[in-house]
Amino acid sequence: MLVALLVPLGTAAYVYVVARQDDRGPSDAIVVLGAAQYWNRPSPVLEARLRHARELLDAGVARDIVTVGGKQPGDNTTEAQAGRRWLIEQGVPARRVSAVSTGADTLTSLTAVARLMAERGWTTATLVTDPLHEARSAAMGRALGMTVRTSPTQQGAGTAVTFDYLARETVGLLGFWVGQRPGVEQIVGAG
């Protein structure tokens, strides 16, 4: 009974601690995880992530940015394409921004990013997402063979630490560790 209580509490504490870490060490690429877009315009959550990625690029964390995310039924573009377009409009050179439009969830998107990184000889990624989403995203990236740094958004939509969001990410991380990570590591090991 004690373990059943301590494991979720410990995981929640870990999610919270990772949400507060901002690792700006050098990386091969800054990876902006997807969020909603509306007719090729980033939602406030996605725009906050893109702004933070631009700050990291300007600070010299990496030379390249990768935007990720697919599209919902009825969308005219993907989250990745909307993010790439926004960054270029903000002055980031087009050759420095790649859009990976695969994936309707974090694991699928990061799997596609891992393939791109392997093709380009990249090993290190700085993940940009909401603070509470960083721990689960980083766990997935590591399972896919990436050396991961985390730099969560600091301001704007998606940065609020709420009980609901913390609980959802805690359950999501536990679910990944128990149910998905072994399969991901097996696929990566075989590849």
NUDRENBA-792511 format. One record per atom (N, C-alpha, C): residue in one letter; x, y, z; chain; atom name; residue number from 1. Coordinates in steps of 0.02 Angstrom, whole numbers, padded with zeros to 5 digits. Each point is the difference from the previous one (the first is absolute). Layout:
residues N
a:X:Y:Z:A:CA:NUM
...
END
This chain:
residues 191
m:00041:-00059:00000:A:N:1
m:-00041:00059:00000:A:CA:1
m:00044:00063:00000:A:C:1
l:00053:-00002:00040:A:N:2
l:00045:00057:00004:A:CA:2
l:00033:00013:-00068:A:C:2
v:00022:-00053:-00034:A:N:3
v:00031:00008:-00066:A:CA:3
v:-00050:00029:-00049:A:C:3
a:-00062:-00024:00003:A:N:4
a:-00052:00025:-00045:A:CA:4
a:-00012:00075:00009:A:C:4
l:00015:00026:00059:A:N:5
l:-00007:00071:00013:A:CA:5
l:00064:00038:-00018:A:C:5
l:00057:-00029:00017:A:N:6
l:00064:00035:-00010:A:CA:6
l:00020:00006:-00073:A:C:6
v:-00014:-00051:-00040:A:N:7
v:00020:00003:-00071:A:CA:7
v:-00033:00058:-00036:A:C:7
p:-00066:00008:00004:A:N:8
p:-00030:00059:-00034:A:CA:8
p:00023:00066:00029:A:C:8
l:00008:00004:00066:A:N:9
l:00023:00062:00031:A:CA:9
l:00071:00016:-00022:A:C:9
g:00043:-00050:-00001:A:N:10
g:00068:00010:-00023:A:CA:10
g:00004:00021:-00073:A:C:10
t:-00043:-00031:-00040:A:N:11
t:-00002:00017:-00071:A:CA:11
t:-00025:00072:-00010:A:C:11
a:-00051:00019:00038:A:N:12
a:-00026:00069:-00004:A:CA:12
a:00054:00050:00020:A:C:12
a:00038:-00016:00052:A:N:13
a:00055:00043:00021:A:CA:13
a:00052:00006:-00055:A:C:13
y:00016:-00056:-00033:A:N:14
y:00048:00000:-00055:A:CA:14
y:-00025:00044:-00058:A:C:14
v:-00064:-00007:-00018:A:N:15
v:-00029:00041:-00053:A:CA:15
v:00007:00074:00017:A:C:15
y:-00014:00017:00062:A:N:16
y:00004:00069:00023:A:CA:16
y:00072:00026:-00002:A:C:16
v:00047:-00040:00022:A:N:17
v:00071:00021:00001:A:CA:17
v:00025:00011:-00072:A:C:17
v:-00015:-00047:-00044:A:N:18
v:00022:00007:-00070:A:CA:18
v:-00031:00063:-00032:A:C:18
a:-00063:00016:00020:A:N:19
a:-00034:00059:-00027:A:CA:19
a:00037:00064:00017:A:C:19
r:00040:-00001:00052:A:N:20
r:00037:00059:00022:A:CA:20
r:00071:00004:-00027:A:C:20
q:00022:-00051:-00036:A:N:21
q:00069:-00002:-00025:A:CA:21
q:00002:00033:-00070:A:C:21
d:00050:00041:-00009:A:N:22
d:00009:00034:-00065:A:CA:22
d:00073:-00010:-00020:A:C:22
d:00012:-00053:-00038:A:N:23
d:00068:-00019:-00021:A:CA:23
d:00014:00032:-00068:A:C:23
r:00043:00050:00000:A:N:24
r:00016:00036:-00061:A:CA:24
r:00069:-00018:-00027:A:C:24
g:00022:-00061:00016:A:N:25
g:00063:-00023:-00028:A:CA:25
g:-00006:-00011:-00075:A:C:25
p:00056:-00008:-00035:A:N:26
p:-00002:-00007:-00072:A:CA:26
p:-00034:-00064:-00023:A:C:26
s:-00037:00005:-00054:A:N:27
s:-00036:-00056:-00030:A:CA:27
s:00008:00002:-00075:A:C:27
d:-00015:-00056:-00032:A:N:28
d:-00001:-00002:-00073:A:CA:28
d:-00062:00035:-00027:A:C:28
a:-00056:-00006:00037:A:N:29
a:-00062:00030:-00023:A:CA:29
a:-00045:00017:00059:A:C:29
i:-00041:00051:-00011:A:N:30
i:-00054:00018:00046:A:CA:30
i:-00063:-00031:-00029:A:C:30
v:-00034:-00041:00038:A:N:31
v:-00060:-00034:-00024:A:CA:31
v:-00061:00030:00034:A:C:31
v:-00044:00030:-00040:A:N:32
v:-00061:00031:00026:A:CA:32
v:-00057:-00050:-00008:A:C:32
l:-00025:-00024:00056:A:N:33
l:-00055:-00048:-00003:A:CA:33
l:-00064:00036:-00020:A:C:33
g:-00041:-00035:-00038:A:N:34
g:-00060:00029:-00029:A:CA:34
g:-00055:00015:00049:A:C:34
a:-00042:00045:-00020:A:N:35
a:-00062:00018:00034:A:CA:35
a:-00046:00027:-00054:A:C:35
a:-00061:00013:00017:A:N:36
a:-00050:00020:-00049:A:CA:36
a:00021:00059:-00043:A:C:36
q:-00025:-00001:-00061:A:N:37
q:00008:00057:-00045:A:CA:37
q:-00068:00009:-00034:A:C:37
y:-00014:00061:-00019:A:N:38
y:-00064:00016:-00031:A:CA:38
y:00012:00035:-00066:A:C:38
w:-00013:-00036:-00054:A:N:39
w:00009:00028:-00067:A:CA:39
w:00069:00031:-00009:A:C:39
n:00050:-00041:00018:A:N:40
n:00071:00018:-00008:A:CA:40
n:00023:00053:00049:A:C:40
r:-00039:00013:00052:A:N:41
r:00021:00047:00053:A:CA:41
r:00008:-00040:00065:A:C:41
p:00057:00005:00031:A:N:42
p:00010:-00036:00062:A:CA:42
p:-00049:00022:00055:A:C:42
s:-00023:-00048:00038:A:N:43
s:-00041:00016:00059:A:CA:43
s:00045:00037:00050:A:C:43
p:-00029:00031:00052:A:N:44
p:00042:00032:00050:A:CA:44
p:00052:-00047:00032:A:C:44
v:-00019:-00063:00010:A:N:45
v:00047:-00048:00029:A:CA:45
v:00059:-00012:-00047:A:C:45
l:-00016:-00013:-00064:A:N:46
l:00053:-00012:-00049:A:CA:46
l:00043:00062:-00010:A:C:46
e:-00032:00058:-00001:A:N:47
e:00039:00061:-00009:A:CA:47
e:00048:00012:00058:A:C:47
a:-00020:-00016:00061:A:N:48
a:00045:00007:00058:A:CA:48
a:00060:-00047:-00008:A:C:48
r:-00011:-00059:-00025:A:N:49
r:00055:-00047:-00011:A:CA:49
r:00047:00026:-00055:A:C:49
l:-00029:00026:-00053:A:N:50
l:00040:00026:-00055:A:CA:50
l:00041:00060:00021:A:C:50
r:-00030:00045:00039:A:N:51
r:00038:00058:00025:A:CA:51
r:00059:-00022:00042:A:C:51
h:-00011:-00050:00042:A:N:52
h:00054:-00025:00042:A:CA:52
h:00055:-00032:-00042:A:C:52
a:-00019:-00037:-00051:A:N:53
a:00049:-00031:-00044:A:CA:53
a:00041:00053:-00035:A:C:53
r:-00032:00054:-00021:A:N:54
r:00036:00055:-00033:A:CA:54
r:00050:00031:00049:A:C:54
e:-00019:00009:00063:A:N:55
e:00046:00026:00050:A:CA:55
e:00060:-00046:00008:A:C:55
l:-00012:-00066:00001:A:N:56
l:00055:-00048:00007:A:CA:56
l:00046:00003:-00061:A:C:56
l:-00028:00006:-00059:A:N:57
l:00039:00006:-00061:A:CA:57
l:00044:00063:00004:A:C:57
d:-00030:00056:00019:A:N:58
d:00037:00063:00005:A:CA:58
d:00055:-00004:00053:A:C:58
a:-00011:-00042:00052:A:N:59
a:00050:-00008:00053:A:CA:59
a:00055:-00049:-00020:A:C:59
g:-00005:-00030:-00058:A:N:60
g:00052:-00046:-00024:A:CA:60
g:-00005:-00070:00025:A:C:60
v:-00057:-00020:00025:A:N:61
v:-00009:-00069:00025:A:CA:61
v:00009:-00050:-00057:A:C:61
a:-00026:00015:-00058:A:N:62
a:00007:-00044:-00059:A:CA:62
a:-00005:00044:-00062:A:C:62
r:00019:-00029:-00057:A:N:63
r:-00005:00037:-00064:A:CA:63
r:-00064:-00016:-00037:A:C:63
d:-00035:-00053:00021:A:N:64
d:-00059:-00022:-00037:A:CA:64
d:-00059:-00010:00047:A:C:64
i:-00060:00011:-00027:A:N:65
i:-00062:-00012:00036:A:CA:65
i:-00040:-00051:-00039:A:C:65
v:-00030:-00047:00035:A:N:66
v:-00045:-00048:-00030:A:CA:66
v:-00069:00010:00031:A:C:66
t:-00049:00014:-00042:A:N:67
t:-00069:00005:00024:A:CA:67
t:-00034:-00067:-00015:A:C:67
v:-00045:-00021:00045:A:N:68
v:-00032:-00065:-00009:A:CA:68
v:-00075:00006:00009:A:C:68
g:-00034:-00050:-00025:A:N:69
g:-00072:-00006:00011:A:CA:69
g:-00039:-00007:-00064:A:C:69
g:-00049:-00044:00002:A:N:70
g:-00043:-00013:-00057:A:CA:70
g:-00059:00048:-00003:A:C:70
k:-00055:-00024:-00028:A:N:71
k:-00059:00042:-00004:A:CA:71
k:-00062:-00040:00018:A:C:71
q:-00051:00036:00020:A:N:72
q:-00064:-00029:00017:A:CA:72
q:-00043:-00003:-00063:A:C:72
p:-00050:-00044:-00001:A:N:73
p:-00045:-00002:-00058:A:CA:73
p:-00029:00070:-00013:A:C:73
g:00001:00020:-00062:A:N:74
g:-00026:00066:-00019:A:CA:74
g:00052:00055:-00001:A:C:74
d:00058:-00012:00030:A:N:75
d:00053:00051:-00001:A:CA:75
d:00029:00006:-00070:A:C:75
n:00021:00060:-00018:A:N:76
n:00030:00010:-00065:A:CA:76
n:00076:-00005:00002:A:C:76
t:00029:-00004:00059:A:N:77
t:00072:-00006:00007:A:CA:77
t:00015:-00037:00065:A:C:77
t:00063:-00015:00010:A:N:78
t:00020:-00035:00061:A:CA:78
t:00027:00049:00052:A:C:78
e:00004:-00024:00061:A:N:79
e:00030:00040:00054:A:CA:79
e:00072:00016:-00018:A:C:79
a:00036:-00049:-00027:A:N:80
a:00071:00011:-00018:A:CA:80
a:00007:00053:-00054:A:C:80
q:-00042:-00002:-00050:A:N:81
q:00003:00049:-00054:A:CA:81
q:-00018:00070:00025:A:C:81
a:-00051:00004:00042:A:N:82
a:-00019:00065:00028:A:CA:82
a:00056:00029:00043:A:C:82
g:00032:-00043:00039:A:N:83
g:00056:00022:00041:A:CA:83
g:00059:00023:-00042:A:C:83
r:00016:-00038:-00052:A:N:84
r:00055:00019:-00044:A:CA:84
r:-00014:00068:-00033:A:C:84
r:-00060:00008:-00025:A:N:85
r:-00019:00063:-00032:A:CA:85
r:00007:00058:00048:A:C:85
w:-00024:-00008:00061:A:N:86
w:00003:00053:00050:A:CA:86
w:00072:00020:00015:A:C:86
l:00044:-00050:00008:A:N:87
l:00070:00014:00015:A:CA:87
l:00033:00038:-00058:A:C:87
i:-00014:-00021:-00061:A:N:88
i:00029:00035:-00058:A:CA:88
i:-00025:00072:-00003:A:C:88
e:-00065:00009:00014:A:N:89
e:-00027:00069:00002:A:CA:89
e:00033:00042:00054:A:C:89
q:00025:-00032:00052:A:N:90
q:00034:00036:00054:A:CA:90
q:00075:00009:-00013:A:C:90
g:00022:-00018:-00060:A:N:91
g:00069:00013:-00019:A:CA:91
g:00048:-00058:00005:A:C:91
v:-00023:-00059:00018:A:N:92
v:00044:-00058:00002:A:CA:92
v:00011:-00023:-00073:A:C:92
p:00063:-00009:-00020:A:N:93
p:00013:-00021:-00069:A:CA:93
p:-00035:-00067:-00015:A:C:93
a:-00032:-00004:-00057:A:N:94
a:-00038:-00060:-00019:A:CA:94
a:00043:-00063:00001:A:C:94
r:00064:00006:-00018:A:N:95
r:00044:-00059:-00001:A:CA:95
r:00014:-00027:00070:A:C:95
r:-00016:00039:00051:A:N:96
r:00013:-00020:00069:A:CA:96
r:-00062:-00030:00034:A:C:96
v:-00056:-00005:-00036:A:N:97
v:-00062:-00025:00030:A:CA:97
v:-00026:-00059:-00041:A:C:97
s:-00006:-00057:00033:A:N:98
s:-00029:-00059:-00032:A:CA:98
s:-00067:-00016:00032:A:C:98
a:-00048:-00019:-00041:A:N:99
a:-00066:-00020:00025:A:CA:99
a:-00008:-00075:-00006:A:C:99
v:-00015:-00033:00055:A:N:100
v:-00014:-00072:00001:A:CA:100
v:-00074:-00007:00014:A:C:100
s:-00038:-00010:-00052:A:N:101
s:-00073:00003:00004:A:CA:101
s:-00032:-00067:00018:A:C:101
t:00039:-00047:00024:A:N:102
t:-00025:-00065:00019:A:CA:102
t:-00019:00000:00074:A:C:102
g:-00057:-00030:00014:A:N:103
g:-00016:-00011:00070:A:CA:103
g:-00060:00038:00026:A:C:103
a:-00042:-00036:00035:A:N:104
a:-00058:00029:00033:A:CA:104
a:00009:-00001:00076:A:C:104
d:00058:-00026:00021:A:N:105
d:00016:-00002:00072:A:CA:105
d:00075:00008:00008:A:C:105
t:00021:00010:00062:A:N:106
t:00071:00014:00013:A:CA:106
t:00046:-00057:-00022:A:C:106
l:-00017:-00061:00016:A:N:107
l:00044:-00056:-00017:A:CA:107
l:00008:-00008:-00075:A:C:107
t:-00055:00004:-00037:A:N:108
t:00005:-00007:-00073:A:CA:108
t:00041:00057:-00030:A:C:108
s:-00011:00060:00025:A:N:109
s:00038:00057:-00026:A:CA:109
s:00074:-00007:00016:A:C:109
l:00016:-00019:00062:A:N:110
l:00071:-00007:00018:A:CA:110
l:00033:-00058:-00036:A:C:110
t:-00037:-00051:-00017:A:N:111
t:00027:-00055:-00039:A:CA:111
t:00021:00025:-00069:A:C:111
a:-00041:00042:-00030:A:N:112
a:00017:00030:-00065:A:CA:112
a:00060:00047:00007:A:C:112
v:00004:00037:00055:A:N:113
v:00058:00044:00012:A:CA:113
v:00063:-00042:00008:A:C:113
a:-00004:-00056:00035:A:N:114
a:00058:-00044:00010:A:CA:114
a:00027:-00024:-00068:A:C:114
r:-00045:-00015:-00046:A:N:115
r:00022:-00021:-00067:A:CA:115
r:00036:00057:-00036:A:C:115
l:-00028:00061:00003:A:N:116
l:00031:00058:-00031:A:CA:116
l:00069:00012:00031:A:C:116
m:00004:-00004:00066:A:N:117
m:00064:00012:00033:A:CA:117
m:00052:-00052:-00022:A:C:117
a:-00020:-00063:-00006:A:N:118
a:00046:-00052:-00022:A:CA:118
a:00025:00014:-00071:A:C:118
e:-00046:00021:-00044:A:N:119
e:00019:00017:-00069:A:CA:119
e:00052:00056:-00002:A:C:119
r:-00007:00048:00045:A:N:120
r:00045:00058:00000:A:CA:120
r:00060:-00008:00046:A:C:120
g:00006:-00056:00033:A:N:121
g:00056:-00011:00045:A:CA:121
g:-00005:00039:00065:A:C:121
w:-00059:00021:00018:A:N:122
w:-00011:00037:00062:A:CA:122
w:-00014:-00049:00057:A:C:122
t:00023:00017:00059:A:N:123
t:-00013:-00043:00058:A:CA:123
t:-00034:00037:00058:A:C:123
t:00009:00066:00003:A:N:124
t:-00025:00039:00056:A:CA:124
t:-00058:00045:-00020:A:C:124
a:-00053:-00001:00040:A:N:125
a:-00058:00042:-00014:A:CA:125
a:-00020:00038:00063:A:C:125
t:-00015:00063:-00008:A:N:126
t:-00031:00039:00054:A:CA:126
t:-00075:00002:-00013:A:C:126
l:-00038:-00031:00044:A:N:127
l:-00072:-00003:-00009:A:CA:127
l:-00034:00061:00029:A:C:127
v:-00044:00031:-00040:A:N:128
v:-00038:00058:00021:A:CA:128
v:-00074:-00019:00001:A:C:128
t:-00029:00003:00058:A:N:129
t:-00071:-00014:00009:A:CA:129
t:-00023:00033:00064:A:C:129
d:-00061:-00014:00022:A:N:130
d:-00024:00027:00063:A:CA:130
d:00041:-00030:00057:A:C:130
p:00008:00036:00054:A:N:131
p:00040:-00025:00056:A:CA:131
p:-00019:-00070:00024:A:C:131
l:-00064:-00012:00012:A:N:132
l:-00020:-00064:00028:A:CA:132
l:00003:-00057:-00052:A:C:132
h:00007:00016:-00063:A:N:133
h:00005:-00050:-00053:A:CA:133
h:00072:-00022:-00012:A:C:133
e:00047:00036:00028:A:N:134
e:00072:-00013:-00012:A:CA:134
e:00022:-00069:00023:A:C:134
a:-00020:-00022:00059:A:N:135
a:00025:-00064:00027:A:CA:135
a:-00019:-00058:-00045:A:C:135
r:-00063:-00003:-00020:A:N:136
r:-00023:-00055:-00043:A:CA:136
r:00033:00004:-00068:A:C:136
s:00004:00060:-00028:A:N:137
s:00032:00009:-00065:A:CA:137
s:00073:-00021:00002:A:C:137
a:00035:00020:00052:A:N:138
a:00071:-00017:00007:A:CA:138
a:00009:-00076:00007:A:C:138
a:-00044:-00032:00038:A:N:139
a:00004:-00073:00008:A:CA:139
a:-00008:-00034:-00067:A:C:139
m:-00047:00024:-00040:A:N:140
m:-00010:-00029:-00066:A:CA:140
m:00060:00012:-00045:A:C:140
g:00027:00061:00000:A:N:141
g:00059:00014:-00040:A:CA:141
g:00059:-00044:00018:A:C:141
r:00011:-00008:00065:A:N:142
r:00056:-00043:00022:A:CA:142
r:-00011:-00072:-00021:A:C:142
a:-00061:-00025:00006:A:N:143
a:-00015:-00068:-00021:A:CA:143
a:00012:-00010:-00075:A:C:143
l:-00007:00054:-00038:A:N:144
l:00012:-00002:-00072:A:CA:144
l:00074:00010:-00018:A:C:144
g:00042:00006:00050:A:N:145
g:00072:00005:-00011:A:CA:145
g:00028:00070:-00003:A:C:145
m:-00040:00050:00014:A:N:146
m:00025:00069:-00001:A:CA:146
m:00034:00018:00066:A:C:146
t:00048:00044:-00004:A:N:147
t:00025:00034:00060:A:CA:147
t:-00044:00062:00006:A:C:147
v:-00037:00004:00055:A:N:148
v:-00053:00050:00006:A:CA:148
v:00018:00053:00051:A:C:148
r:-00012:00062:-00019:A:N:149
r:00000:00057:00046:A:CA:149
r:-00071:00026:00002:A:C:149
t:-00019:00029:00056:A:N:150
t:-00068:00028:00005:A:CA:150
t:00004:00075:00013:A:C:150
s:-00041:00037:-00037:A:N:151
s:-00006:00072:00009:A:CA:151
s:-00073:00018:-00010:A:C:151
p:-00039:-00003:00053:A:N:152
p:-00072:00014:-00007:A:CA:152
p:-00015:00073:-00013:A:C:152
t:-00058:00012:-00028:A:N:153
t:-00023:00068:-00009:A:CA:153
t:-00002:00034:00068:A:C:153
q:00015:00064:00000:A:N:154
q:00005:00037:00063:A:CA:154
q:-00061:00045:00012:A:C:154
q:-00032:00021:-00054:A:N:155
q:-00056:00047:00004:A:CA:155
q:-00054:-00021:-00049:A:C:155
g:-00059:00025:00012:A:N:156
g:-00054:-00010:-00048:A:CA:156
g:-00042:-00061:00013:A:C:156
a:-00042:-00015:-00049:A:N:157
a:-00046:-00055:00005:A:CA:157
a:00036:-00066:00010:A:C:157
g:-00028:-00044:00040:A:N:158
g:00029:-00066:00012:A:CA:158
g:00049:-00004:00057:A:C:158
t:00018:00057:00029:A:N:159
t:00051:-00002:00053:A:CA:159
t:-00029:-00006:00071:A:C:159
a:-00065:00004:00006:A:N:160
a:-00031:-00004:00067:A:CA:160
a:00008:-00070:00029:A:C:160
v:00019:-00003:00062:A:N:161
v:00006:-00064:00035:A:CA:161
v:-00066:-00010:00038:A:C:161
t:-00041:-00045:-00027:A:N:162
t:-00064:-00015:00032:A:CA:162
t:00000:-00072:00024:A:C:162
f:-00042:-00014:00047:A:N:163
f:-00006:-00069:00025:A:CA:163
f:-00020:-00047:-00056:A:C:163
d:-00049:00020:-00041:A:N:164
d:-00023:-00044:-00054:A:CA:164
d:00056:-00016:-00049:A:C:164
y:00038:00051:-00019:A:N:165
y:00054:-00011:-00048:A:CA:165
y:00055:-00043:00031:A:C:165
l:00017:00013:00063:A:N:166
l:00051:-00040:00035:A:CA:166
l:-00023:-00073:00005:A:C:166
a:-00063:-00010:00017:A:N:167
a:-00026:-00068:00006:A:CA:167
a:00001:-00036:-00067:A:C:167
r:-00020:00034:-00053:A:N:168
r:-00001:-00030:-00067:A:CA:168
r:00070:-00019:-00022:A:C:168
e:00049:00044:00010:A:N:169
e:00068:-00016:-00020:A:CA:169
e:00032:-00054:00043:A:C:169
t:-00018:-00002:00064:A:N:170
t:00024:-00053:00044:A:CA:170
t:-00024:-00068:-00024:A:C:170
v:-00065:-00004:-00014:A:N:171
v:-00029:-00063:-00025:A:CA:171
v:00031:-00017:-00068:A:C:171
g:00008:00051:-00043:A:N:172
g:00029:-00012:-00066:A:CA:172
g:00072:-00025:00004:A:C:172
l:00039:00028:00045:A:N:173
l:00070:-00022:00007:A:CA:173
l:00003:-00071:00028:A:C:173
l:-00040:-00014:00051:A:N:174
l:-00002:-00068:00027:A:CA:174
l:-00022:-00050:-00054:A:C:174
g:-00051:00019:-00039:A:N:175
g:-00023:-00043:-00054:A:CA:175
g:00054:-00013:-00051:A:C:175
f:00039:00052:-00016:A:N:176
f:00054:-00009:-00048:A:CA:176
f:00053:-00046:00029:A:C:176
w:00022:00012:00061:A:N:177
w:00052:-00041:00031:A:CA:177
w:-00020:-00074:00002:A:C:177
v:-00063:-00013:00018:A:N:178
v:-00022:-00069:00009:A:CA:178
v:-00022:-00032:-00066:A:C:178
g:-00039:00037:-00040:A:N:179
g:-00031:-00032:-00058:A:CA:179
g:00034:00011:-00066:A:C:179
q:00031:00058:-00011:A:N:180
q:00026:00015:-00067:A:CA:180
q:00076:-00003:-00005:A:C:180
r:00036:00021:00051:A:N:181
r:00073:00004:-00005:A:CA:181
r:00032:-00067:-00019:A:C:181
p:-00020:-00056:00030:A:N:182
p:00033:-00062:-00019:A:CA:182
p:-00005:-00015:-00076:A:C:182
g:-00058:00013:-00029:A:N:183
g:-00008:-00010:-00072:A:CA:183
g:00041:00048:-00041:A:C:183
v:00003:00063:00021:A:N:184
v:00039:00051:-00036:A:CA:184
v:00074:-00019:00003:A:C:184
e:00024:-00018:00059:A:N:185
e:00071:-00018:00007:A:CA:185
e:00017:-00062:-00041:A:C:185
q:-00047:-00048:-00005:A:N:186
q:00012:-00060:-00039:A:CA:186
q:00005:00018:-00074:A:C:186
i:-00044:00044:-00024:A:N:187
i:00002:00020:-00070:A:CA:187
i:00065:00038:-00016:A:C:187
v:00019:00046:00045:A:N:188
v:00062:00039:-00010:A:CA:188
v:00060:-00046:00001:A:C:188
g:00001:-00047:00047:A:N:189
g:00056:-00047:00005:A:CA:189
g:00007:-00043:-00061:A:C:189
a:-00057:-00017:-00032:A:N:190
a:00002:-00041:-00060:A:CA:190
a:00018:00040:-00062:A:C:190
g:-00013:00067:00003:A:N:191
g:00012:00042:-00058:A:CA:191
g:00070:00019:-00004:A:C:191
END
